[in-house]
Amino acid sequence: MKEPNRTNKDLLGKGVQRMAIALIFMFISPAIIHSAFKNQDHPLYIPILILGLIGAVFAIFMAFRGLRTIMESMFGKKK
């Protein structure tokens, strides 16, 4: 008889932590991008804009990574 899948609590915690990091960056990155666009005449416009865009990409990456980790904790590794 096959044992039903159990949730790996350590892996679930890691996935939730990644989702929390993604959530933080989802709020910070648009604020940085907005700040950059409001100050286009400032000499640091381009570096601040790039920083905001990198943060936005990182937020998307961490969200996908967190969801994948949570799914692995519930259903096991894909074979």
Helices and strands as residue ranges (DSSP letters): H 9-38, H 45-75
